[in-house]
């Protein structure tokens, strides 16, 4: 494959620069630029599909970028609200040609194919690290990929949700029924059923990653059904967290600690902790070490973490959750084990069979487990 990369127009370049300047980090500090060590400074770029203050996916990555900013000899440039279109390529080109970036983190799933792949061919001396992509034979050698398993934490959030619920009816607001989302939904329900075997989880798919109106309507819909705990997998959980608080029901967060948005009803949340991973990758890059190829972090190595418990999680439940978390951290806990049925009555994992979180078989998950009310559309 020899894709053609469109030349960056003056208008597109100016727009990309404006996006980068808007987040206040394009270019070095004047004193630093004037120093004799300026030539040794490594410039690292980060692009985000949303805003850096979304209390969600993008803010979690921006928190990781902040850890890189604190590293000596490193300059960070960032661009937010970069669409998963040719805009991503234009933004990265600007970072390289005008910002001098030699390492770029492309943090949104949709950037990978074709945008990171195409831009990597255009700039073979620049390294591109992408969150969530899967490298295959024949992909450009200057691309690395990384992500982390977070469904273990969703299991723990499900335990918290069931512990606080008075009805046994939980709700989940999700963007799309793709495998990573289905893993989270199923893990949440399995965690809930470990506390209350009769717990149900009603799922509403909104259709995309950031649809605030649909997310708010989903909370209303779920609350009107008597559901008293909601969680979700969307880019920014801010809307569903705030609306849950307004309705007087509990919630579990995702991506980032949202406790300040719902001081009464926030139970806990599944958070990314990108800082240590990003610092490691930058240090490895500076040392000339190989970049990650399909690297997956986990609770065990600190790539994800559980939000602090809110006041509505009973002390006894907190003890149970911490005990399971310890097993997960030790790598000895298996969530997905048989006998396990889907919500259509089909056996999906037979008795005696269990999968570690890293097992490739789980990346083919296309079902919702028994107890989940909803459909994948297939």
C-alpha positions in Angstrom: 0.0 0.0 0.0 1.4 3.4 -1.0 -1.2 5.9 0.2 -1.1 9.5 -1.1 -0.9 12.1 1.6 -2.5 15.4 0.7 -0.2 18.5 1.0 -1.1 20.5 4.1 -2.8 23.7 2.9 -2.0 27.1 4.4 -5.5 27.3 5.8 -5.3 23.8 7.3 -1.9 24.5 8.8 -3.1 27.7 10.4 -6.2 25.9 11.8 -4.0 23.1 13.2 -1.6 25.7 14.8 -4.6 27.5 16.3 -5.8 24.3 17.8 -2.4 23.7 19.4 -1.9 27.2 20.6 -5.4 27.2 22.1 -4.3 24.7 24.8 -1.5 27.0 25.7 1.5 24.8 25.1 2.9 25.3 21.6 6.5 26.3 21.8 9.1 26.3 24.6 9.5 28.7 27.4 11.6 31.7 26.2 14.3 31.2 28.7 14.5 27.5 27.8 14.6 28.2 24.1 17.5 30.7 24.7 19.6 28.2 26.6 22.4 26.2 25.1 20.6 23.0 25.9 17.6 23.9 23.7 18.9 21.7 20.9 18.8 18.7 23.2 15.2 19.2 24.2 12.9 16.4 23.1 9.5 17.7 21.8 6.6 15.3 22.4 3.1 15.9 20.9 -0.3 14.7 22.2 -3.5 14.9 20.3 -7.0 14.5 21.8 -10.3 14.0 20.2 -12.1 16.0 22.9 -11.4 18.6 25.4 -8.7 18.3 28.1 -11.3 19.1 30.9 -14.0 16.5 30.0 -13.7 14.6 33.3 -13.3 11.6 31.0 -11.1 9.9 28.4 -9.3 13.0 27.2 -8.6 14.5 30.6 -7.1 11.1 31.7 -4.6 11.3 28.8 -4.0 15.0 29.4 -3.1 14.0 33.0 -0.5 11.6 31.6 0.8 14.4 29.4 1.2 16.5 32.5 3.5 13.9 33.9 5.7 14.1 30.8 5.8 17.9 31.0 7.4 17.5 34.4 10.3 15.6 32.9 13.6 17.5 32.5 14.6 18.1 28.9 11.2 17.5 27.5 8.8 20.0 25.8 5.2 19.0 25.3 2.8 20.4 22.7 -0.9 19.4 22.7 -3.9 19.7 20.5 -7.5 19.1 21.6 -10.8 18.6 19.8 -9.0 17.0 16.8 -11.4 15.0 14.8 -10.8 11.4 13.6 -10.4 12.7 10.1 -7.7 14.2 7.9 -7.6 16.9 10.6 -5.6 14.4 12.7 -2.9 14.1 10.0 -2.8 17.9 9.6 -2.4 18.4 13.4 0.4 15.9 13.6 2.1 17.4 10.5 2.0 20.8 12.2 3.5 19.5 15.4 6.4 18.0 13.4 7.1 20.7 10.9 6.5 23.8 13.1 6.8 22.4 16.6 9.7 20.0 16.0 8.0 17.0 17.5 9.9 13.7 17.1 7.5 11.6 19.2 3.7 11.9 19.0 1.0 10.2 21.1 -2.3 9.8 19.2 -4.7 9.1 21.9 -8.0 8.3 20.2 -9.0 4.9 18.7 -10.1 6.3 15.3 -6.8 8.0 14.6 -5.0 4.8 13.9 -6.4 3.6 10.6 -5.7 5.3 8.3 -4.4 8.5 9.8 -1.5 7.4 12.0 -0.6 4.7 9.4 -0.5 7.3 6.6 1.3 10.0 8.5 4.0 7.6 9.7 4.9 6.8 6.1 5.3 10.5 5.4 7.5 11.1 8.4 9.6 7.9 8.8 12.0 9.6 11.3 9.2 10.5 13.7 7.8 7.9 16.1 4.0 7.6 16.6 2.5 5.9 19.6 -1.2 5.1 19.4 -3.6 4.3 22.1 -5.7 1.2 21.3 -4.6 0.2 17.8 -3.4 -3.3 16.9 -0.2 -3.5 14.9 -0.1 -6.0 12.1 2.6 -7.2 9.7 3.4 -4.6 7.1 2.4 -1.6 9.3 5.0 1.2 9.3 7.9 0.4 11.6 7.8 3.8 13.3 4.5 3.1 15.0 4.0 1.7 18.4 0.7 0.8 20.2 -0.4 0.6 23.8 -3.5 0.5 26.0 -4.6 -1.1 29.3 -7.2 -3.5 30.6 -9.8 -1.7 32.6 -12.6 -4.2 32.7 -11.2 -5.6 36.0 -12.1 -2.2 37.6 -15.5 -2.3 36.0 -16.1 -5.6 37.9 -15.2 -3.8 41.1 -17.5 -0.9 40.2 -20.3 -3.4 39.7 -19.6 -4.7 43.2 -19.9 -1.2 44.6 -23.1 -0.6 42.5 -24.8 -3.7 43.8 -23.8 -2.9 47.4 -25.4 0.5 47.3 -28.5 -0.4 45.3 -31.8 -0.8 47.1 -33.6 -2.2 44.1 -31.0 -4.5 42.5 -31.7 -2.7 39.2 -28.6 -1.1 37.7 -28.1 0.9 34.5 -25.3 1.4 32.0 -25.0 4.1 29.3 -22.6 3.0 26.5 -21.6 4.4 23.1 -21.3 1.4 20.8 -21.6 -2.4 21.2 -18.0 -3.1 20.3 -15.8 -5.6 22.1 -14.0 -3.3 24.6 -17.4 -1.8 25.6 -19.1 -5.2 25.9 -16.2 -6.5 28.1 -16.8 -3.6 30.4 -20.6 -4.0 30.6 -20.3 -7.8 31.2 -17.6 -7.3 33.8 -19.8 -4.7 35.6 -22.7 -7.1 35.7 -20.6 -10.1 36.9 -19.2 -7.9 39.7 -22.7 -6.8 40.7 -23.9 -10.4 40.7 -21.1 -11.5 43.0 -22.8 -9.3 45.6 -26.4 -9.8 44.6 -27.1 -12.7 42.2 -30.4 -11.2 41.3 -29.0 -7.9 40.0 -29.9 -6.8 36.5 -28.1 -4.3 34.3 -30.1 -2.3 31.8 -27.9 -1.0 28.9 -28.7 1.9 26.6 -26.4 2.4 23.6 -26.4 6.1 22.5 -24.6 5.4 19.2 -21.5 7.6 19.6 -18.8 8.5 22.1 -19.9 12.0 23.0 -23.7 12.8 22.7 -24.6 14.8 25.8 -28.3 15.1 25.1 -28.7 11.4 24.5 -26.7 10.6 27.6 -28.8 12.9 29.7 -32.0 11.3 28.2 -30.6 7.9 29.0 -30.2 8.7 32.7 -33.8 10.0 32.8 -35.0 6.8 31.0 -33.2 4.5 33.4 -34.2 6.4 36.6 -37.8 6.4 35.5 -37.6 2.6 35.4 -36.6 2.5 39.0 -32.9 2.0 38.4 -30.9 3.5 41.3 -27.3 3.1 40.1 -25.9 4.1 36.7 -22.5 3.8 35.1 -21.3 4.0 31.6 -18.7 3.8 28.8 -18.7 7.1 26.9 -15.9 9.6 26.3 -17.0 12.0 29.0 -19.1 10.6 31.9 -19.7 14.1 33.2 -23.2 14.3 31.9 -24.5 11.0 33.2 -22.7 11.6 36.6 -24.3 15.1 37.0 -27.7 13.9 35.9 -27.6 10.9 38.2 -26.9 13.3 41.1 -29.8 15.5 40.1 -32.1 12.5 40.1 -30.9 11.4 43.5 -29.5 8.1 42.3 -26.0 6.6 42.6 -23.3 6.4 39.9 -19.9 4.9 39.1 -17.5 6.9 37.1 -15.2 6.0 34.1 -11.9 7.2 32.7 -11.3 9.9 35.4 -12.3 10.6 39.0 -15.7 12.3 38.9 -16.4 12.4 42.6 -16.5 16.3 42.7 -19.4 16.1 40.2 -21.6 14.0 42.5 -20.4 14.4 46.1 -23.5 12.4 47.4 -24.0 9.7 44.9 -20.5 8.9 43.5 -19.6 5.4 44.5 -16.3 4.8 42.9 -14.9 4.7 39.3 -12.6 2.9 36.8 -9.7 5.3 36.0 -6.8 5.3 33.7 -3.4 6.2 35.1 -1.4 7.0 32.0 1.3 9.1 33.6 3.8 6.3 34.6 3.3 4.6 31.2 3.9 7.8 29.3 7.0 8.7 31.3 8.4 5.2 30.7 7.8 5.4 27.0 9.5 8.8 26.7 12.5 7.6 28.7 12.7 4.5 26.5 12.5 6.7 23.4 15.3 9.0 24.7 17.4 5.9 25.5 16.9 4.5 22.0 15.0 1.4 23.3 12.3 -0.3 21.2 8.8 1.3 21.3 5.8 -0.7 22.5 4.1 -3.0 20.1 0.6 -3.9 21.2 1.5 -3.3 24.9 -1.3 -3.7 27.4 -1.1 -2.4 30.9 -3.3 -3.5 33.8 -4.1 -3.0 37.4 -1.2 -5.2 38.2 1.3 -2.7 36.8 -0.6 0.4 37.8 -1.9 1.5 34.4 -5.4 1.7 35.9 -6.8 2.5 39.3 -10.0 2.6 41.3 -11.4 5.9 42.4 -11.7 6.4 46.2 -15.0 5.1 47.6 -17.9 7.6 48.1 -19.9 7.7 51.3 -22.7 5.5 50.0 -20.5 2.4 49.7 -20.9 0.3 52.9 -17.7 -0.5 54.9 -18.3 -4.2 54.5 -18.6 -3.8 50.8 -15.4 -1.8 50.6 -13.6 -4.7 52.4 -14.9 -7.2 49.9 -14.0 -5.0 46.9 -10.4 -4.4 48.3 -10.0 -8.2 48.7 -10.9 -8.9 45.1 -8.8 -6.0 43.9 -5.8 -7.6 45.7 -6.3 -10.8 43.8 -6.5 -8.9 40.5 -3.3 -7.0 41.4 -1.6 -10.3 42.1 -2.9 -11.6 38.7 -4.8 -14.5 40.2 -8.4 -13.4 39.6 -10.5 -14.6 36.6 -13.7 -12.7 35.9 -14.8 -14.6 32.8 -15.3 -18.2 33.7 -17.8 -21.0 33.0 -20.5 -21.9 33.1 -21.5 -18.5 31.7 -24.6 -17.8 29.7 -25.3 -14.9 27.5 -28.6 -12.9 27.8 -30.2 -15.0 25.0 -29.7 -18.3 26.9 -26.7 -19.5 25.0 -23.6 -20.9 26.8 -20.6 -18.7 25.9 -18.1 -20.2 28.4 -18.5 -23.8 29.3 -18.1 -25.2 32.9 -14.4 -25.7 33.8 -13.2 -23.0 31.4 -11.8 -19.7 32.5 -9.9 -16.9 30.8 -7.3 -14.5 32.1 -7.9 -10.9 31.2 -5.2 -11.0 28.5 -6.6 -14.1 26.8 -7.1 -13.4 23.0 -10.4 -15.2 23.1 -12.0 -12.4 25.1 -11.2 -10.0 22.2 -13.9 -11.8 20.2 -16.6 -11.0 22.8 -19.8 -10.1 20.9 -22.4 -10.9 23.6 -24.0 -9.6 26.7 -24.0 -11.9 29.7 -27.1 -13.2 31.5 -28.6 -10.5 33.6 -27.9 -7.7 31.2 -31.0 -6.2 29.7 -30.2 -4.9 26.2 -29.0 -6.0 22.8 -25.8 -5.8 20.7 -27.9 -5.4 17.6 -26.6 -8.7 16.1 
